């Protein structure tokens, strides 16, 4: 099995959260009528779940300020409705990102690693 530094997953989470916040700035739940926006947000939120799930449980426990429960499992919830995208869950998750992003930044700073040190 290949070892992957869990910090890489935190970096992906940070990057996806930043991108989702950037793309959703000034948007409302009604903007999900724009299919491109809706699919982009579902993709980014889904990736947050995938990356969070790869962070070892011990590391998640060490950083309880990261709202793990708000992103873990959302990918399945987004797509579980018999092929229907759950935009309400995507929107709910997007609204957690302003809390998630600084918590990820704090964890990364605490771990003392970034892209240049991996």
Phi and psi in radians as a Rosetta constraint file:
Dihedral C 1 N 2 CA 2 C 2 CIRCULARHARMONIC -1.415 0.35
Dihedral N 2 CA 2 C 2 N 3 CIRCULARHARMONIC 2.335 0.35
Dihedral C 2 N 3 CA 3 C 3 CIRCULARHARMONIC -1.524 0.35
Dihedral N 3 CA 3 C 3 N 4 CIRCULARHARMONIC 2.331 0.35
Dihedral C 3 N 4 CA 4 C 4 CIRCULARHARMONIC -2.116 0.35
Dihedral N 4 CA 4 C 4 N 5 CIRCULARHARMONIC 2.277 0.35
Dihedral C 4 N 5 CA 5 C 5 CIRCULARHARMONIC -1.102 0.35
Dihedral N 5 CA 5 C 5 N 6 CIRCULARHARMONIC 2.156 0.35
Dihedral C 5 N 6 CA 6 C 6 CIRCULARHARMONIC -1.081 0.35
Dihedral N 6 CA 6 C 6 N 7 CIRCULARHARMONIC -0.339 0.35
Dihedral C 6 N 7 CA 7 C 7 CIRCULARHARMONIC -1.095 0.35
Dihedral N 7 CA 7 C 7 N 8 CIRCULARHARMONIC -0.537 0.35
Dihedral C 7 N 8 CA 8 C 8 CIRCULARHARMONIC -1.038 0.35
Dihedral N 8 CA 8 C 8 N 9 CIRCULARHARMONIC -0.718 0.35
Dihedral C 8 N 9 CA 9 C 9 CIRCULARHARMONIC -1.172 0.35
Dihedral N 9 CA 9 C 9 N 10 CIRCULARHARMONIC -0.676 0.35
Dihedral C 9 N 10 CA 10 C 10 CIRCULARHARMONIC -1.110 0.35
Dihedral N 10 CA 10 C 10 N 11 CIRCULARHARMONIC -0.672 0.35
Dihedral C 10 N 11 CA 11 C 11 CIRCULARHARMONIC -1.135 0.35
Dihedral N 11 CA 11 C 11 N 12 CIRCULARHARMONIC -0.733 0.35
Dihedral C 11 N 12 CA 12 C 12 CIRCULARHARMONIC -1.096 0.35
Dihedral N 12 CA 12 C 12 N 13 CIRCULARHARMONIC -0.732 0.35
Dihedral C 12 N 13 CA 13 C 13 CIRCULARHARMONIC -1.059 0.35
Dihedral N 13 CA 13 C 13 N 14 CIRCULARHARMONIC -0.800 0.35
Dihedral C 13 N 14 CA 14 C 14 CIRCULARHARMONIC -1.040 0.35
Dihedral N 14 CA 14 C 14 N 15 CIRCULARHARMONIC -0.825 0.35
Dihedral C 14 N 15 CA 15 C 15 CIRCULARHARMONIC -1.104 0.35
Dihedral N 15 CA 15 C 15 N 16 CIRCULARHARMONIC -0.743 0.35
Dihedral C 15 N 16 CA 16 C 16 CIRCULARHARMONIC -1.189 0.35
Dihedral N 16 CA 16 C 16 N 17 CIRCULARHARMONIC -0.672 0.35
Dihedral C 16 N 17 CA 17 C 17 CIRCULARHARMONIC -1.134 0.35
Dihedral N 17 CA 17 C 17 N 18 CIRCULARHARMONIC -0.745 0.35
Dihedral C 17 N 18 CA 18 C 18 CIRCULARHARMONIC -1.058 0.35
Dihedral N 18 CA 18 C 18 N 19 CIRCULARHARMONIC -0.792 0.35
Dihedral C 18 N 19 CA 19 C 19 CIRCULARHARMONIC -1.132 0.35
Dihedral N 19 CA 19 C 19 N 20 CIRCULARHARMONIC -0.758 0.35
Dihedral C 19 N 20 CA 20 C 20 CIRCULARHARMONIC -1.113 0.35
Dihedral N 20 CA 20 C 20 N 21 CIRCULARHARMONIC -0.716 0.35
Dihedral C 20 N 21 CA 21 C 21 CIRCULARHARMONIC -1.130 0.35
Dihedral N 21 CA 21 C 21 N 22 CIRCULARHARMONIC -0.709 0.35
Dihedral C 21 N 22 CA 22 C 22 CIRCULARHARMONIC -1.096 0.35
Dihedral N 22 CA 22 C 22 N 23 CIRCULARHARMONIC -0.818 0.35
Dihedral C 22 N 23 CA 23 C 23 CIRCULARHARMONIC -1.274 0.35
Dihedral N 23 CA 23 C 23 N 24 CIRCULARHARMONIC -0.443 0.35
Dihedral C 23 N 24 CA 24 C 24 CIRCULARHARMONIC -1.714 0.35
Dihedral N 24 CA 24 C 24 N 25 CIRCULARHARMONIC 0.002 0.35
Dihedral C 24 N 25 CA 25 C 25 CIRCULARHARMONIC -1.007 0.35
Dihedral N 25 CA 25 C 25 N 26 CIRCULARHARMONIC 2.242 0.35
Dihedral C 25 N 26 CA 26 C 26 CIRCULARHARMONIC 1.351 0.35
Dihedral N 26 CA 26 C 26 N 27 CIRCULARHARMONIC 0.031 0.35
Dihedral C 26 N 27 CA 27 C 27 CIRCULARHARMONIC -1.586 0.35
Dihedral N 27 CA 27 C 27 N 28 CIRCULARHARMONIC 2.825 0.35
Dihedral C 27 N 28 CA 28 C 28 CIRCULARHARMONIC -2.196 0.35
Dihedral N 28 CA 28 C 28 N 29 CIRCULARHARMONIC 3.047 0.35
Dihedral C 28 N 29 CA 29 C 29 CIRCULARHARMONIC -1.024 0.35
Dihedral N 29 CA 29 C 29 N 30 CIRCULARHARMONIC -0.555 0.35
Dihedral C 29 N 30 CA 30 C 30 CIRCULARHARMONIC -1.130 0.35
Dihedral N 30 CA 30 C 30 N 31 CIRCULARHARMONIC -0.376 0.35
Dihedral C 30 N 31 CA 31 C 31 CIRCULARHARMONIC -1.205 0.35
Dihedral N 31 CA 31 C 31 N 32 CIRCULARHARMONIC -0.140 0.35
Dihedral C 31 N 32 CA 32 C 32 CIRCULARHARMONIC -1.215 0.35
Dihedral N 32 CA 32 C 32 N 33 CIRCULARHARMONIC -0.132 0.35
Dihedral C 32 N 33 CA 33 C 33 CIRCULARHARMONIC -1.151 0.35
Dihedral N 33 CA 33 C 33 N 34 CIRCULARHARMONIC -0.414 0.35
Dihedral C 33 N 34 CA 34 C 34 CIRCULARHARMONIC -1.394 0.35
Dihedral N 34 CA 34 C 34 N 35 CIRCULARHARMONIC 1.824 0.35
Dihedral C 34 N 35 CA 35 C 35 CIRCULARHARMONIC -0.988 0.35
Dihedral N 35 CA 35 C 35 N 36 CIRCULARHARMONIC -0.691 0.35
Dihedral C 35 N 36 CA 36 C 36 CIRCULARHARMONIC -1.112 0.35
Dihedral N 36 CA 36 C 36 N 37 CIRCULARHARMONIC -0.758 0.35
Dihedral C 36 N 37 CA 37 C 37 CIRCULARHARMONIC -1.088 0.35
Dihedral N 37 CA 37 C 37 N 38 CIRCULARHARMONIC -0.812 0.35
Dihedral C 37 N 38 CA 38 C 38 CIRCULARHARMONIC -1.069 0.35
Dihedral N 38 CA 38 C 38 N 39 CIRCULARHARMONIC -0.784 0.35
Dihedral C 38 N 39 CA 39 C 39 CIRCULARHARMONIC -1.190 0.35
Dihedral N 39 CA 39 C 39 N 40 CIRCULARHARMONIC -0.665 0.35
Dihedral C 39 N 40 CA 40 C 40 CIRCULARHARMONIC -1.087 0.35
Dihedral N 40 CA 40 C 40 N 41 CIRCULARHARMONIC -0.768 0.35
Dihedral C 40 N 41 CA 41 C 41 CIRCULARHARMONIC -1.179 0.35
Dihedral N 41 CA 41 C 41 N 42 CIRCULARHARMONIC -0.698 0.35
Dihedral C 41 N 42 CA 42 C 42 CIRCULARHARMONIC -1.106 0.35
Dihedral N 42 CA 42 C 42 N 43 CIRCULARHARMONIC -0.691 0.35
Dihedral C 42 N 43 CA 43 C 43 CIRCULARHARMONIC -1.100 0.35
Dihedral N 43 CA 43 C 43 N 44 CIRCULARHARMONIC -0.860 0.35
Dihedral C 43 N 44 CA 44 C 44 CIRCULARHARMONIC -1.147 0.35
Dihedral N 44 CA 44 C 44 N 45 CIRCULARHARMONIC -0.728 0.35
Dihedral C 44 N 45 CA 45 C 45 CIRCULARHARMONIC -1.147 0.35
Dihedral N 45 CA 45 C 45 N 46 CIRCULARHARMONIC -0.685 0.35
Dihedral C 45 N 46 CA 46 C 46 CIRCULARHARMONIC -1.098 0.35
Dihedral N 46 CA 46 C 46 N 47 CIRCULARHARMONIC -0.702 0.35
Dihedral C 46 N 47 CA 47 C 47 CIRCULARHARMONIC -1.150 0.35
Dihedral N 47 CA 47 C 47 N 48 CIRCULARHARMONIC -0.622 0.35
Dihedral C 47 N 48 CA 48 C 48 CIRCULARHARMONIC -1.015 0.35
Dihedral N 48 CA 48 C 48 N 49 CIRCULARHARMONIC -0.765 0.35
Dihedral C 48 N 49 CA 49 C 49 CIRCULARHARMONIC -1.074 0.35
Dihedral N 49 CA 49 C 49 N 50 CIRCULARHARMONIC -0.846 0.35
Dihedral C 49 N 50 CA 50 C 50 CIRCULARHARMONIC -1.030 0.35
Dihedral N 50 CA 50 C 50 N 51 CIRCULARHARMONIC -0.807 0.35
Dihedral C 50 N 51 CA 51 C 51 CIRCULARHARMONIC -1.186 0.35
Dihedral N 51 CA 51 C 51 N 52 CIRCULARHARMONIC -0.727 0.35
Dihedral C 51 N 52 CA 52 C 52 CIRCULARHARMONIC -1.076 0.35
Dihedral N 52 CA 52 C 52 N 53 CIRCULARHARMONIC -0.661 0.35
Dihedral C 52 N 53 CA 53 C 53 CIRCULARHARMONIC -1.164 0.35
Dihedral N 53 CA 53 C 53 N 54 CIRCULARHARMONIC -0.423 0.35
Dihedral C 53 N 54 CA 54 C 54 CIRCULARHARMONIC -1.479 0.35
Dihedral N 54 CA 54 C 54 N 55 CIRCULARHARMONIC -0.243 0.35
Dihedral C 54 N 55 CA 55 C 55 CIRCULARHARMONIC -1.282 0.35
Dihedral N 55 CA 55 C 55 N 56 CIRCULARHARMONIC 2.207 0.35
Dihedral C 55 N 56 CA 56 C 56 CIRCULARHARMONIC -1.006 0.35
Dihedral N 56 CA 56 C 56 N 57 CIRCULARHARMONIC 2.534 0.35
Dihedral C 56 N 57 CA 57 C 57 CIRCULARHARMONIC -0.955 0.35
Dihedral N 57 CA 57 C 57 N 58 CIRCULARHARMONIC -0.666 0.35
Dihedral C 57 N 58 CA 58 C 58 CIRCULARHARMONIC -1.077 0.35
Dihedral N 58 CA 58 C 58 N 59 CIRCULARHARMONIC -0.672 0.35
Dihedral C 58 N 59 CA 59 C 59 CIRCULARHARMONIC -1.267 0.35
Dihedral N 59 CA 59 C 59 N 60 CIRCULARHARMONIC -0.673 0.35
Dihedral C 59 N 60 CA 60 C 60 CIRCULARHARMONIC -1.080 0.35
Dihedral N 60 CA 60 C 60 N 61 CIRCULARHARMONIC -0.718 0.35
Dihedral C 60 N 61 CA 61 C 61 CIRCULARHARMONIC -1.158 0.35
Dihedral N 61 CA 61 C 61 N 62 CIRCULARHARMONIC -0.552 0.35
Dihedral C 61 N 62 CA 62 C 62 CIRCULARHARMONIC -1.250 0.35
Dihedral N 62 CA 62 C 62 N 63 CIRCULARHARMONIC -0.309 0.35
Dihedral C 62 N 63 CA 63 C 63 CIRCULARHARMONIC -2.230 0.35
Dihedral N 63 CA 63 C 63 N 64 CIRCULARHARMONIC 1.239 0.35
Dihedral C 63 N 64 CA 64 C 64 CIRCULARHARMONIC -1.201 0.35
Dihedral N 64 CA 64 C 64 N 65 CIRCULARHARMONIC -0.254 0.35
Dihedral C 64 N 65 CA 65 C 65 CIRCULARHARMONIC -1.262 0.35
Dihedral N 65 CA 65 C 65 N 66 CIRCULARHARMONIC -0.310 0.35
Dihedral C 65 N 66 CA 66 C 66 CIRCULARHARMONIC -1.341 0.35
Dihedral N 66 CA 66 C 66 N 67 CIRCULARHARMONIC 2.153 0.35
Dihedral C 66 N 67 CA 67 C 67 CIRCULARHARMONIC -1.325 0.35
Dihedral N 67 CA 67 C 67 N 68 CIRCULARHARMONIC 1.205 0.35
Dihedral C 67 N 68 CA 68 C 68 CIRCULARHARMONIC -0.958 0.35
Dihedral N 68 CA 68 C 68 N 69 CIRCULARHARMONIC -0.774 0.35
Dihedral C 68 N 69 CA 69 C 69 CIRCULARHARMONIC -1.076 0.35
Dihedral N 69 CA 69 C 69 N 70 CIRCULARHARMONIC -0.403 0.35
Dihedral C 69 N 70 CA 70 C 70 CIRCULARHARMONIC -1.370 0.35
Dihedral N 70 CA 70 C 70 N 71 CIRCULARHARMONIC -0.289 0.35
Dihedral C 70 N 71 CA 71 C 71 CIRCULARHARMONIC -2.034 0.35
Dihedral N 71 CA 71 C 71 N 72 CIRCULARHARMONIC -0.470 0.35
Dihedral C 71 N 72 CA 72 C 72 CIRCULARHARMONIC -1.212 0.35
Dihedral N 72 CA 72 C 72 N 73 CIRCULARHARMONIC 2.218 0.35
Dihedral C 72 N 73 CA 73 C 73 CIRCULARHARMONIC 1.540 0.35
Dihedral N 73 CA 73 C 73 N 74 CIRCULARHARMONIC -0.082 0.35
Dihedral C 73 N 74 CA 74 C 74 CIRCULARHARMONIC -1.232 0.35
Dihedral N 74 CA 74 C 74 N 75 CIRCULARHARMONIC -0.512 0.35
Dihedral C 74 N 75 CA 75 C 75 CIRCULARHARMONIC -1.008 0.35
Dihedral N 75 CA 75 C 75 N 76 CIRCULARHARMONIC -0.797 0.35
Dihedral C 75 N 76 CA 76 C 76 CIRCULARHARMONIC -1.149 0.35
Dihedral N 76 CA 76 C 76 N 77 CIRCULARHARMONIC -0.693 0.35
Dihedral C 76 N 77 CA 77 C 77 CIRCULARHARMONIC -1.147 0.35
Dihedral N 77 CA 77 C 77 N 78 CIRCULARHARMONIC -0.548 0.35
Dihedral C 77 N 78 CA 78 C 78 CIRCULARHARMONIC -1.187 0.35
Dihedral N 78 CA 78 C 78 N 79 CIRCULARHARMONIC -0.624 0.35
Dihedral C 78 N 79 CA 79 C 79 CIRCULARHARMONIC -1.948 0.35
Dihedral N 79 CA 79 C 79 N 80 CIRCULARHARMONIC 0.045 0.35
Dihedral C 79 N 80 CA 80 C 80 CIRCULARHARMONIC -1.346 0.35
Dihedral N 80 CA 80 C 80 N 81 CIRCULARHARMONIC -0.206 0.35
Dihedral C 80 N 81 CA 81 C 81 CIRCULARHARMONIC -1.434 0.35
Dihedral N 81 CA 81 C 81 N 82 CIRCULARHARMONIC 1.006 0.35
Dihedral C 81 N 82 CA 82 C 82 CIRCULARHARMONIC 0.886 0.35
Dihedral N 82 CA 82 C 82 N 83 CIRCULARHARMONIC 0.840 0.35
Dihedral C 82 N 83 CA 83 C 83 CIRCULARHARMONIC 1.518 0.35
Dihedral N 83 CA 83 C 83 N 84 CIRCULARHARMONIC -0.042 0.35
Dihedral C 83 N 84 CA 84 C 84 CIRCULARHARMONIC -1.644 0.35
Dihedral N 84 CA 84 C 84 N 85 CIRCULARHARMONIC 2.308 0.35
Dihedral C 84 N 85 CA 85 C 85 CIRCULARHARMONIC -1.291 0.35
Dihedral N 85 CA 85 C 85 N 86 CIRCULARHARMONIC 2.336 0.35
Dihedral C 85 N 86 CA 86 C 86 CIRCULARHARMONIC -1.629 0.35
Dihedral N 86 CA 86 C 86 N 87 CIRCULARHARMONIC 1.500 0.35
Dihedral C 86 N 87 CA 87 C 87 CIRCULARHARMONIC -1.153 0.35
Dihedral N 87 CA 87 C 87 N 88 CIRCULARHARMONIC -0.484 0.35
Dihedral C 87 N 88 CA 88 C 88 CIRCULARHARMONIC -1.121 0.35
Dihedral N 88 CA 88 C 88 N 89 CIRCULARHARMONIC -0.711 0.35
Dihedral C 88 N 89 CA 89 C 89 CIRCULARHARMONIC -1.202 0.35
Dihedral N 89 CA 89 C 89 N 90 CIRCULARHARMONIC -0.688 0.35
Dihedral C 89 N 90 CA 90 C 90 CIRCULARHARMONIC -1.054 0.35
Dihedral N 90 CA 90 C 90 N 91 CIRCULARHARMONIC -0.830 0.35
Dihedral C 90 N 91 CA 91 C 91 CIRCULARHARMONIC -1.077 0.35
Dihedral N 91 CA 91 C 91 N 92 CIRCULARHARMONIC -0.755 0.35
Dihedral C 91 N 92 CA 92 C 92 CIRCULARHARMONIC -1.045 0.35
Dihedral N 92 CA 92 C 92 N 93 CIRCULARHARMONIC -0.720 0.35
Dihedral C 92 N 93 CA 93 C 93 CIRCULARHARMONIC -1.200 0.35
Dihedral N 93 CA 93 C 93 N 94 CIRCULARHARMONIC -0.700 0.35
Dihedral C 93 N 94 CA 94 C 94 CIRCULARHARMONIC -1.016 0.35
Dihedral N 94 CA 94 C 94 N 95 CIRCULARHARMONIC -0.622 0.35
Dihedral C 94 N 95 CA 95 C 95 CIRCULARHARMONIC -1.251 0.35
Dihedral N 95 CA 95 C 95 N 96 CIRCULARHARMONIC -0.223 0.35
Dihedral C 95 N 96 CA 96 C 96 CIRCULARHARMONIC -1.544 0.35
Dihedral N 96 CA 96 C 96 N 97 CIRCULARHARMONIC -0.318 0.35
Dihedral C 96 N 97 CA 97 C 97 CIRCULARHARMONIC -1.039 0.35
Dihedral N 97 CA 97 C 97 N 98 CIRCULARHARMONIC -0.624 0.35
Dihedral C 97 N 98 CA 98 C 98 CIRCULARHARMONIC -1.081 0.35
Dihedral N 98 CA 98 C 98 N 99 CIRCULARHARMONIC -0.408 0.35
Dihedral C 98 N 99 CA 99 C 99 CIRCULARHARMONIC -1.519 0.35
Dihedral N 99 CA 99 C 99 N 100 CIRCULARHARMONIC -0.663 0.35
Dihedral C 99 N 100 CA 100 C 100 CIRCULARHARMONIC -1.156 0.35
Dihedral N 100 CA 100 C 100 N 101 CIRCULARHARMONIC -0.814 0.35
Dihedral C 100 N 101 CA 101 C 101 CIRCULARHARMONIC -1.033 0.35
Dihedral N 101 CA 101 C 101 N 102 CIRCULARHARMONIC -0.894 0.35
Dihedral C 101 N 102 CA 102 C 102 CIRCULARHARMONIC -1.132 0.35
Dihedral N 102 CA 102 C 102 N 103 CIRCULARHARMONIC -0.546 0.35
Dihedral C 102 N 103 CA 103 C 103 CIRCULARHARMONIC -1.166 0.35
Dihedral N 103 CA 103 C 103 N 104 CIRCULARHARMONIC -0.673 0.35
Dihedral C 103 N 104 CA 104 C 104 CIRCULARHARMONIC -1.148 0.35
Dihedral N 104 CA 104 C 104 N 105 CIRCULARHARMONIC -0.739 0.35
Dihedral C 104 N 105 CA 105 C 105 CIRCULARHARMONIC -1.045 0.35
Dihedral N 105 CA 105 C 105 N 106 CIRCULARHARMONIC -0.745 0.35
Dihedral C 105 N 106 CA 106 C 106 CIRCULARHARMONIC -1.101 0.35
Dihedral N 106 CA 106 C 106 N 107 CIRCULARHARMONIC -0.754 0.35
Dihedral C 106 N 107 CA 107 C 107 CIRCULARHARMONIC -1.098 0.35
Dihedral N 107 CA 107 C 107 N 108 CIRCULARHARMONIC -0.773 0.35
Dihedral C 107 N 108 CA 108 C 108 CIRCULARHARMONIC -1.116 0.35
Dihedral N 108 CA 108 C 108 N 109 CIRCULARHARMONIC -0.720 0.35
Dihedral C 108 N 109 CA 109 C 109 CIRCULARHARMONIC -1.129 0.35
Dihedral N 109 CA 109 C 109 N 110 CIRCULARHARMONIC -0.712 0.35
Dihedral C 109 N 110 CA 110 C 110 CIRCULARHARMONIC -1.119 0.35
Dihedral N 110 CA 110 C 110 N 111 CIRCULARHARMONIC -0.671 0.35
Dihedral C 110 N 111 CA 111 C 111 CIRCULARHARMONIC -1.309 0.35
Dihedral N 111 CA 111 C 111 N 112 CIRCULARHARMONIC -0.249 0.35
Dihedral C 111 N 112 CA 112 C 112 CIRCULARHARMONIC 1.185 0.35
Dihedral N 112 CA 112 C 112 N 113 CIRCULARHARMONIC 0.474 0.35
Dihedral C 112 N 113 CA 113 C 113 CIRCULARHARMONIC -2.275 0.35
Dihedral N 113 CA 113 C 113 N 114 CIRCULARHARMONIC 2.612 0.35
Dihedral C 113 N 114 CA 114 C 114 CIRCULARHARMONIC -2.586 0.35
Dihedral N 114 CA 114 C 114 N 115 CIRCULARHARMONIC -2.998 0.35
Dihedral C 114 N 115 CA 115 C 115 CIRCULARHARMONIC -1.006 0.35
Dihedral N 115 CA 115 C 115 N 116 CIRCULARHARMONIC -0.548 0.35
Dihedral C 115 N 116 CA 116 C 116 CIRCULARHARMONIC -1.331 0.35
Dihedral N 116 CA 116 C 116 N 117 CIRCULARHARMONIC -0.273 0.35
Dihedral C 116 N 117 CA 117 C 117 CIRCULARHARMONIC -1.884 0.35
Dihedral N 117 CA 117 C 117 N 118 CIRCULARHARMONIC -0.006 0.35
